[in-house]
Amino acid sequence: MELLDIHTHHIPTMPGTALYCLNEGEQLPAGQLCSAGIHPWNVTQDYLRQCEWVREAAAASDVLAIGEIGLDRHRGPGIDLQIAAFRHQIAISEELGKPVILHVVKENGLLLSVRKELKPSMPWLLHGFRGSPQLALQLLAHGIMVSFGEHFNPDTLSAVGADRLLIETDEALDVNEILNRTAACLNVSPASLRRAAALNAQRFLNIELH
């Protein structure tokens, strides 16, 4: 089985081909590979209870990552509350040995500061990346991978290259359309990019799928 879509909010028709993002309190869909986390928009004052749900959900073998979690300057509760919930979920990631899928808007400096402070051992991935080549390369230099979805900066895609990028649908539906567009931008065949992105996904998740 080939896991190509590293982040989606739609349960895939073919189990094992995408990492489905569980909502808080949602039961694990049968046969699906998932991530579990509290989105920064949804963090509440009761974030410790929310994080307990994350810990319980992420203990399942089919939950391969913590996420999406992160920091958003423009939406959600105050940034101090977001940071507190973010730190707790990073601790869960480290405790369970599972990588992190990030949602970050206009807080990349804070993200890098927290990463420098916590020195996590688990991989981090910033999903839906639309930023500049310079920012992408800075994140990669600090050990934070990036994934590309429906909207992306072509120059950034080229700067990252097929050997380091991941593909996602997020709220979109057709991963093959995104694959074809990114392959055309990189001037490579969709088949070769599919292999590279799937391999990158397996490396990020530390799994082997057949």
Disulfide bonds with the S-S distance in Angstrom:
none
